[in-house]
Amino acid sequence: MKGLSETNNALHRVARGMGIVLAGTVASMFLTFLSRAIIARHFDRYQYGSFTLTMTVISIAMTVALLGLQSGLPREISRYLKDRREKVPALVSTGLAMALAASLTMVALTVFLAPDLARLLNDRYIDKTLPLAAPALPFMVLTMLLVAVSRGHGRVRENLYYRNILPPLLFLIILVAGLLTGAGFTFVFLAYVLSQALSSLLLVRESLHLGFLPGRPILDWRIARELFLFSLPLMLTGILDYVMGWTDSLMLGYYFDPDTVGLYNGAAPIARLLPLFLNSMGFLYMPIATAFFTGGDIDGLRKLYRTTTRWVFILTFPVFLFVFVFPESAINLFFGSKYTDAATALRILSAGFMFHVMMGLNGMSLIAVGEPSANMTGNLFASAANVVLNIVLIPIYGIEGAAVATSVSYVTANLYRTWWLHRKTGIHPFGRNYIKVLAPGLGLTVAMTAMGANDNLLTAIPVTAAGYLVYLAAILALRTVEVEDIELLDAVEARTGVNLKPLKKLLARFISGG
């Protein structure tokens, strides 16, 4: 009973943490998505494609400039606070100096390479837009590292306000204000730099107030070496993540032009919304999963993994159903009719990202059980598959080929991670109740797609809602509810004050027999 109680308490902590992180993640994704939609609607497809390519290059440059320190620094700070507290200022100062030096190097390299990238990607704007956007890099890196420092001290507030909300909100406000006064395409990138700079400077002020920054720079070359060696694999994993996520856009630019990139990115951002609940659940999952594993409680880890995977699938399913069955309506809703030719690509991408959701937090589980290199290996296989498939498929099938390549890469990475996790621990997500959750959802998706319902918004939303209600009724009838679900609602009820007794009473009638 003790093990069961610990598992239930862990699930409650994950769910409570998920609410906080989900709020920040939803706000960030919504504001970023809204800015993209405004840019896509206000400018032509070629310019939107050029914006996407510019931001892709900047994101890759930021990943390199961070040197993996956004993940390595919190771990090292928490370790130093236990036995070398006096060295924490030197650790923070050294990490910041390393990353800021790298970011300035990447600014210079990005500006220098801009003309070559313009020719490589067949983009007539990028040699002008990259030099405009590149000055955002030091501010982006500074924000990421100061958030990492706050995480090392056990705080999440800075991540919520200064990373998730403030930069995309400022960008949206400055962007809309500029467009309303008649600003042109290049203003988009000036707005981006200004929003990143303001957010970063406000976070610096907050960090000084909290005492997270030393009064004067303290550089320690021994610490720098330790940080670099520990963080290097994390940087490589991050680069491989970007290869998986953004090779499609870059290679579409190489083989075609930004107009094709713009069309494709009427679909890709929508598909990337699907792992929203998965990513939010993961923020607190890893430390709790690590505690289970280091305590030798494999059964607790298995239950945590399977339960969170089941919750995430059920929460994500209605979004997937809408996007997969009614792709033209989804695109038209957010990006407008000039992007609806990407409907097939959206359907392919959504299937790939939903498979990623379906397999649960396998990557974080691997880190928890001491196998982080398996993530890098899985990403390496997936990235190689992505590049090869893009080379083969894009010249023949265009954006649909790019969508297939990206989806296959996510399937490959997840299959490898899940296999390695099972090999290491015997854990996999496919418990009996999860199979009973998956089967009706996948069956309903196939049936609704085969019926060929009218793909317009007035039809799509009510049909999707009705389909989801049918799905919920089916999984209740199959008795997929578990005791932990009721206890989770107890925790939510206690925290929010909302009366959930009718819902708990209903669910209690459909608890699984075992």
Secondary structure, DSSP 8 states (H G I E B T S, - for coil): -HHHHHHHHHHHHHHHHHHHHHHHHHHHHHHHHHHHHHHHHHS-HHHHHHHHHHHHHHHHHHHHHHTTHHHHHHHHHHHHHHH-GGGHHHHHHHHHHHHHHHHHHHHHHHHHHHHHHHHHTT-SSHHHHHHHHTTHHHHHHHHHHHHHHHHHTT--HHIIIIIIIHHHHHHHHHHHHHHHTT--TTHHHHHHHHHHHHHHHHHHHHHHHHT-S-SS----HHHHHHHHHHHHHHHHHHHHHHHHHHHHHHHHHHHS-HHHHHHHTTTHHHHTTTTHHHHHHHHHHHHHHHHHHHTT-HHHHHHHHHHHHHHHHHHHHHHHHHHHH-HHHHHHHHT-GGGGGGHHHHHHHHHHHHHHHHT-SHHHHHHHTT-HHHHHHHHHHHHHHHHHHHHHHHHHHTHHHHHHHHHHHHHHHHHHHHHHHHHHHS--S--HHHHHHHHHHHHHHHHHHHHT---SHHHHHHHHHHHHHHHHHHHHHTT-B-HHHHHHHHHHHHHH----HHHHHHHHTTB---
